[in-house]
Amino acid sequence: MVLIRDDVYGVLGRIRSLDRDYNIVYDNGFFVEIKGKKVLKIPYLQLDKRTVDFVYKTRIGNVDLEKIELDNFNLQNNYNKEINYISKYKLKEQLAYLQTHNEIDYNTSNTTTWI
């Protein structure tokens, strides 16, 4: 286990600006350490901006913000699924109506003509 004291991109300084107790160690991968305990595995092979963003997002103080962002994403995703389902259902309903009322001219429409 190697304690990282400095890096080219200043990642350690930016992480320490989030919390003075944060240290970065290398032990077959990078870890954030607080008072000798590994608390977070960094999923990247090098220290860069992604590392700072990752540590920031996983801070205890930001968990509520992440939960809100995830909830908003899920709501938007569910809304899009419902809109797609409703759109498909309405199109099928309109097509069925037109077919049952013989309002589709099969000779001029883009449907396949069976011989």
N, C-alpha and C positions, 0 to 999 in steps of 0.2 A: 504494500500500500504506500503510495507516494502522495504527499501533500503538495498541491499545486500552489505556488506562491505568487506567480505572475504569468501572464500570457500575452501573446502578441496583440490580440484584439481588445484587450481590456475587459474581457468577459468577467473575470473574477471581481474586478472593481465594481462593475455594474450589478453583479449579483450581491455583493456585500452592501451596496447602497439600498437594496431591498431589506436586508437584515444583517447587522454586523456580526452575528454569530455563525453565518453561513461560511463554510469552507468547501473547497472542491478537492476531492481526492481521486487518484487513479488506482483502480484495483481490478484489472481485466474489464475496464470500462470506467466511465466517469460517474462519480456519485457526489451528491450534496451531503455534507456532514454538518451536524450541529453538536457541539460539545462531545466529539468522539463517536457519535452514533450516526451511521448512514441512514438518512431519512428519505432520499430520493435518488433513483437511478436515472441518469440522463441517457436518453435513447439514441444519442448521436455519437459518431466516432471522433468528432472534433468539437472544440469549444468555439462557438460563433453566436450570432444573433439569435438563432433558433433556441440555443441553450438558455439565453436570458429570457426569451418569451416563454419557454416551457417552465422555467422556475417561477416566473411571475404568475403564470396561470394556475400553477399548482400550490401556491401559497394559501395557507388557511384563510387569510383575510379576503382572498379572491374567490373562494369556493362558491359563495352566494352569487357572485357575478357570473361565474361559469354555469351555475345551475339555471340562472335566468336565461343566459344565451342558449343553453341546451333546450330549455322549455320552449323558447321562441322558435328555435329550429324545428322542433317536433311539431309545434302548432302549425307552422308554415307548411311542413311536409304533409301533415294530415289534411290541411286545407286544400293543397294541390291535388292530393289523391281524391278527395271528395269532389272537387270541381271536375276532374277527369272522369270520374265515375258518372256524375250527373250529365256531363256533356255526351258521353257515349250512350247513356240510357236515353236521353232526349233524341239523339240522332236515330237510334234504333226505333224509338217510338214513332217518330215522324216518318221514317221509311216504311214501317208497318202500316201506318195510316194511309200513306200514299198508295201502297201496294193493294190494300184492301178496297180502296175506293177507285182503283184503276186510273189514277191520275199520273201514272208513269208511262211514258211512251217507250216501250222496250226497244223499238227499232231505232230510235234516235238517241237513246241514253247510252252511257258508256258501259253498259252491262254486257255480259257474254250472251250471244244469241246461239241457242241450241238448234241444231238442224234435225 
